[in-house]
Amino acid sequence: MSQDILVTGKPGKPGKPGKAAGGDFGRLGDRRKYIPVLATASLLVAMFTVGGIRYEGFASGQVVLNVFIDNAFLLVVAVGMTFVILTGGIDLSVGSVVALSTMISASLVTGQGWPPLLVIPLVLLIGAVLGFVMGCMIHYFEIQPFIVTLAGMFLARGLCYTIGTDSIPITDETYTALAQARIDLPGDMFVSPSVVIALAVVAVAAYVLHYTRLGRNVYATGGSEQSALLMGLPVARTKIAVYTVSGFCSALGGVLLSLYMLSGYGLHAVGMELDAIAAVVIGGTLLTGGSGYLLGTVLGVLVLGLIQTVISFEGTLSSWWTKIFIGLLLFVFILLQRLISARRT
Amino acid sequence: MTAPTGDAPVTSPPRNPRAGRPAAALRHRLFWPALVLALLLLANLLFTPGFLSVEMKDGHLYGSLIDIFRFGAPLILVATGMTLVIATGGIDLSVGSVVAISGALSCLWVSGLADQQSAGGVLAAVGLALGLSLALGVWNGFLVSGIGIQPIIATLILMVAGRGLAQLITDGQIVTVNSDPYKLIGGGYWLTLPFGVLIAAAVLAVTAFLTRRLALGLLIESVGGNATASRLAGLRSRGLIVTVYAFCALCAGIAGLMISSNVSSADGNNAGLWIELDAILAVVIGGTSLAGGRFSLGGTVIGALIIQTLTTTIYSIGIPPETTLLFKALVVTVVCLLQSAAFREKAFHLRRRRPGAAPASADEKVRVPA
């Protein structure tokens, strides 16, 4: 696990003295890194238990699966965001790219009659290219990721409105068939194909992050870009790659959203970048980069989805309580992370 | 963008080999943003010949230029506060929510008055809203300096929860008020000028005095340069950071009053939506580095004016509103690229080979963003 060496070897967060050189260093320290993820997991279990006790029909497998079904696109987008945040960057353009993808799909499929099998790869390509260009601007021209992706956000939203200001319905057979398809599971439960796609993305991303060279480069770049550069790691390639991955994931999220909504609209996914960032933070990934797990992001998305489920089960709570709860949760988790990292040093 | 754009007299010679050349004006921090603003105004003049004319009607000044200032006043205010926060190396994402909360609270208070025209009641509402804004700013500052949370996340909490709070205050409704004194704040005129512009100018003047005539600006910049070193040098970094966030929230609160007063209603969901992004953009366009350590209030004002002029231009030239964002993205990209020293060197081949290669290579290494 050389990636662990990179993470614990970060400046300012040294392992216990005397253990750094040993082969089994930081066993105790390593386990602390899992605390945020474990905290998110226990919160999820607690929320589900309380919900199950309070509301009739809450404690069923289908409720959990529905959270997946309703948040498959957010899950995919948050996976891309995790890559970016692990390198210490940020991508504000994801929500707009999602909207742009739904808009392009809808206008090409409904307006031009293009076959979906051609449109979907094209949309994914556009998302990846947008991410690639932003990554290049960030790396080669040394402009802050915040500003570059902000411009990307304006650009993608602007392109949406240029295509059309109204919602375009998608009536194509392939899309409707995919949208209505149910994959039956034992026990009268089902998921949509979107969930399968999202879980596949999570699996691939987890493999890339934890078992490939690119993944280790991502952690190293986020830990300390200068050290990574001095170690001879391809920082430029890594940084551009993560924004490309994020663009691709946003486009894929857009495709899933167009399946979910069966329409393309410039106002889809407004503020989704905040949801994605919140999911990543609640999942225990540090916004400074270099530390975090993809599993945490998945749990973060589930927590956000479960909050909405609880509020809809409660019935009397207004929608703005969602925002207040998410804000409170963010606060608690950030405080927790802060306490853990303070104890480590 | 850790490397400065090379303007201030304190910059050491090896880092800015071109200082003192005839092209010194080109190197000035405000040159590129001012050029963009001038070009934008020129473009307007070409499309609308009477664009720059200002006329007097009913004792008020009217004209596109006045409109730019009038509608840009809230953005200038928010961006002023944001400049100081960014100068300490922080960022405040919560200003949009504070705008919404301040507008919601004051409108709710005014709408509950027996006599909405009473100046005392309106003043109480203003005081209440600004007090709450200050408290929210202190909360942000406490999270950043007291607990030591990264500014972008610390203020993200209030950004997300604040919208919910604003809607909680207005109960999800749009609160409308019918009060002349309240209307004055954002929509009224005083001494022939829009009152909002005067407020923004006053806040700006006080800020400029406090930061540039007193030592406060230097202290803020040194905290932004290195908070630990500043503390060891005897500065009260924590207190300064809390002050700066409180000031930023106060500015946002005033902007919230203006925005809600201009339309005589408070919308917890949409008031000040994305103003934080515009404000950060204004600061960056104005040449203040997001890395902190130095700031330019003049640049921020120019940046805010560029953004507002852009919006006005889009309406006056007759660019279809659908492409507004596209146009904005284009201008933002161009301005940021022009601001980027790395881009200028690569695009215009400005980098000259100098005999003493050592400083140049040292410069190269320094510039790697950590």
Boltz contact constraints between the chains, C-beta under 6 A:
constraints:
  - contact:
      token1: [A, 141]
      token2: [B, 340]
      max_distance: 6.0
  - contact:
      token1: [A, 141]
      token2: [B, 342]
      max_distance: 6.0
  - contact:
      token1: [A, 141]
      token2: [B, 343]
      max_distance: 6.0
  - contact:
      token1: [A, 142]
      token2: [B, 1]
      max_distance: 6.0
  - contact:
      token1: [A, 142]
      token2: [B, 340]
      max_distance: 6.0
  - contact:
      token1: [A, 142]
      token2: [B, 342]
      max_distance: 6.0
  - contact:
      token1: [A, 143]
      token2: [B, 336]
      max_distance: 6.0
  - contact:
      token1: [A, 143]
      token2: [B, 340]
      max_distance: 6.0
  - contact:
      token1: [A, 144]
      token2: [B, 290]
      max_distance: 6.0
  - contact:
      token1: [A, 147]
      token2: [B, 284]
      max_distance: 6.0
  - contact:
      token1: [A, 147]
      token2: [B, 336]
      max_distance: 6.0
  - contact:
      token1: [A, 150]
      token2: [B, 277]
      max_distance: 6.0
  - contact:
      token1: [A, 151]
      token2: [B, 329]
      max_distance: 6.0
  - contact:
      token1: [A, 151]
      token2: [B, 332]
      max_distance: 6.0
  - contact:
      token1: [A, 151]
      token2: [B, 333]
      max_distance: 6.0
  - contact:
      token1: [A, 154]
      token2: [B, 325]
      max_distance: 6.0
  - contact:
      token1: [A, 154]
      token2: [B, 328]
      max_distance: 6.0
  - contact:
      token1: [A, 154]
      token2: [B, 329]
      max_distance: 6.0
  - contact:
      token1: [A, 155]
      token2: [B, 329]
      max_distance: 6.0
  - contact:
      token1: [A, 157]
      token2: [B, 325]
      max_distance: 6.0
  - contact:
      token1: [A, 158]
      token2: [B, 325]
      max_distance: 6.0
  - contact:
      token1: [A, 158]
      token2: [B, 326]
      max_distance: 6.0
  - contact:
      token1: [A, 158]
      token2: [B, 329]
      max_distance: 6.0
  - contact:
      token1: [A, 161]
      token2: [B, 322]
      max_distance: 6.0
  - contact:
      token1: [A, 162]
      token2: [B, 322]
      max_distance: 6.0
  - contact:
      token1: [A, 162]
      token2: [B, 323]
      max_distance: 6.0
  - contact:
      token1: [A, 162]
      token2: [B, 326]
      max_distance: 6.0
  - contact:
      token1: [A, 165]
      token2: [B, 322]
      max_distance: 6.0
  - contact:
      token1: [A, 226]
      token2: [B, 368]
      max_distance: 6.0
  - contact:
      token1: [A, 226]
      token2: [B, 370]
      max_distance: 6.0
  - contact:
      token1: [A, 287]
      token2: [B, 150]
      max_distance: 6.0
  - contact:
      token1: [A, 287]
      token2: [B, 153]
      max_distance: 6.0
  - contact:
      token1: [A, 318]
      token2: [B, 172]
      max_distance: 6.0
  - contact:
      token1: [A, 320]
      token2: [B, 164]
      max_distance: 6.0
  - contact:
      token1: [A, 320]
      token2: [B, 167]
      max_distance: 6.0
  - contact:
      token1: [A, 320]
      token2: [B, 168]
      max_distance: 6.0
  - contact:
      token1: [A, 323]
      token2: [B, 160]
      max_distance: 6.0
  - contact:
      token1: [A, 323]
      token2: [B, 163]
      max_distance: 6.0
  - contact:
      token1: [A, 323]
      token2: [B, 164]
      max_distance: 6.0
  - contact:
      token1: [A, 324]
      token2: [B, 161]
      max_distance: 6.0
  - contact:
      token1: [A, 324]
      token2: [B, 164]
      max_distance: 6.0
  - contact:
      token1: [A, 326]
      token2: [B, 160]
      max_distance: 6.0
  - contact:
      token1: [A, 327]
      token2: [B, 157]
      max_distance: 6.0
  - contact:
      token1: [A, 327]
      token2: [B, 160]
      max_distance: 6.0
  - contact:
      token1: [A, 327]
      token2: [B, 161]
      max_distance: 6.0
  - contact:
      token1: [A, 330]
      token2: [B, 157]
      max_distance: 6.0
  - contact:
      token1: [A, 331]
      token2: [B, 157]
      max_distance: 6.0
  - contact:
      token1: [A, 334]
      token2: [B, 149]
      max_distance: 6.0
  - contact:
      token1: [A, 334]
      token2: [B, 153]
      max_distance: 6.0
  - contact:
      token1: [A, 338]
      token2: [B, 147]
      max_distance: 6.0
